[in-house]
Amino acid sequence: TSADLFDMVKKDKEISESPEDLDWYLYPTYIDAWSKKLYGENALLQRYNMGRSWLGSRLSYLWKIRSKQELFWPENWTFSAPSVYLYAPNLLLEMVSNSKETHDKLLTQIEPSLDPSQERSIHLALEKVMSGIQGPPGTGKSQTIAALIDEYYIRCINNGKKSVKILVTSFSYAAIRVLIKKIREGKNKSGKPTPSSQIQMIFLRSMHQKPIPSQSGCRDVDDLVRSGSTWKLNNQPYTVTNSRLLEESLEKSYIIFANAHQLYFLPERVEDDFSFNLICVDEASQLQVDHFLSSLQFIKKHKFVIKPKFRGEPNTRITDIDDIKHLSVENNLDSNFLTKIVIVGDYNQLPPVQPVPPPKNLESILKSLFVYYVKNHEIPNSQLQTNYRSHEDIVKYTSLLGFYKDLKPDPNNMDRTIQGNIDNVEEKWVQEILAPQKIVSTIIHKKKFEIGVSTIESFLVVKIILGYFKMVQPKSKAQERIFWRETVGVVAPHNAQGRLIIRQLYDKLIDPSKPLTHLNHPELMNLLLNTIYSVEKFQGSDRELIISSIGISDKDQLNAESEFIYNINRFNVLTSRAKSKIILIASRRFFKYIPKDRNIMEEAAHIRNYALNYCNKSINFSFKDEKNIDEFVEFRYKG
């Protein structure tokens, strides 16, 4: 069979232009595991009317998303809870609670003690049906989530609730594992386990992930895996089946940890009315909005009767946008009986990776879940304000970007420096760069024609890392693994530059005449591959020392890549990965280049300010490169 697609587009009347005159892109959904979960038979967009709700059409109309601005009055004013949470969250915020309960102080005794901004965020999250917690880098997002869950559980039990059901979901398994560890190991001020650490925990994972191992002094985490059409609980067959649903293995209170892909399948093995009281979404700034549909399947399934002040005849065209701007919930629903949603992220870090940039009119829904709700729907949001990760000089620079309000370093950590014996470093100029008190620095060279690979920057990075390796002087395989995994990191925007650094560093470390590594060669290479990579892969982790190599100095290449290479969110992530020291290596042309686009120009100015103003002291030095040629660079640092 065949079909005239252009003719079908014309009949659909969705776009006014002639389809023959437009560029079309075919996207093979069969190779994308997520698209099937959205668009397949009984997939997420078909569940609970999430893909066909009039509320979604209304939002498209209000935000001018569709090419053809047209909207008709609905036939029915009753809407599913998932569609309200997804398209009209402001209605949830207008609902009132019948409870007279108030909390001036938190009940959780979790350690470490919470700072005032963490306490404010938890109070807000538990007052509202839906809220955001904005966590700048290093501000203890995971600890805040653990404390929030403990506080919520204690309040529920104190109010006589017999059952508390919590979902913790995230973009990555790494973040889920961190949260499991935080909650499971939770202790109060007297060293006793927190109440939330004692309830049942279930890790719903893919078969490619490892289960959570047993740990002395902690409750075991139950392991739930779907393999094909078979489900196993704690590696036992026939424990979760069509006739023996998951609920039979669940205690009265529990926390399920899962990502969107696994939650998609969960309805196969639970009752239709299965729901959670609280859903916490971590890494929401890296999560696409449509992934959240997996979680929305499990909110409490109330029906919402929603109406505007004025409404026209069903299926007649809406002519005045003001008629649909303000809606209200007509039926009597107590907000205490709705599922609470807490979205944790930071829109000033990197958004989800997209194969192509989203069209301008779709940015509002394609950027990230955190942007969608916090920036665009303006749900209540509270920012964490204490950076527990980094030296005060790094935190001060992050504050200068103007992204965050009242960001400050932790007094107990604000003077941290890199450790080691600097006398082990042979070259004086490398000693100068690695001096522990020079926290924030940049090295500026004079090359002008590099288009993604810079040999001088690679040479400098390798010299600095080898110097730092000798400073720290790992004495065993275990210590060396810690060095590569936790102590040093190199960020290179382009893979080619990263590969060059890896190869040159590897060759130096295994040099037969003077080997430095304790590790076998394949393990060393694997560790280097996970130590030297892009900003995107570093997001969510940190190192004592971060070195960044830009690798571009050619003016035409800077122009072609300006939106990418000067992206201030990328630079924010880069600088904030460092705990004790950061070194940025780039050409003078990189800092002096002025992009043509005004927005990119402003972002480039922040990076220039870092190198030429914030780094306010300067030393010039020379060295001989691999070919024994003299090179001259400027070393700038904050004094």
Secondary structure, 3 states (H helix, E strand, C coil): CCCCHHHHHHHHCCCCCCHHHCCCCCCCHHHCHHHHHHHCCCCHHHHHHCCCCHHHHHHHHHCCCCCCCCCECCCCCEEEHHHHHHHCHHHHHHCCCCCCCCCCCCCCCECCCCCHHHHHHHHHHHHCCEEEEECCCCCCHHHHHHHHHHHHHHHHHHCCCCCCEEEEEECCHHHHHHHHHHHHCCEECCCCECHHHHCEEEEEECCCCCCCCCCCCCCCCEEEEEECCEEEECCEEEEECCCCCHHHHCCCCEEEEECHHHHHHHHHHCCCCCCCCEEEEECCCCCCHHHHHHHHCCCCCCEEEEEECCCCCCCCECCCCHHHHCEEECCCCCHHHCCEEEEEECCCCCCCCCCCCCCHHHHHHHCCHHHHHHHHCCCCEEECCEECCCCHHHHHHHHHCCCCCCCEECCCCCCCCCCCCHHHCCCHHHHHHHCCCCCEEEEEECCCCCECCCHHHHHHHHHHHHHHHHHHCCCCHHHHHHHHHHHEEEECCCHHHHHHHHHHHHHHHCCCCCCCCCCCHHHHHHHHHCCEECHHHHCCCCEEEEEEECCECCHHHHHHCHHHHCCHHHHHHHHHCEEEEEEEEEEHHHHHCCCCCHHHHHHHHHHHHHHHHHCCEEEEEEEECCCCCEEEEEEEECC
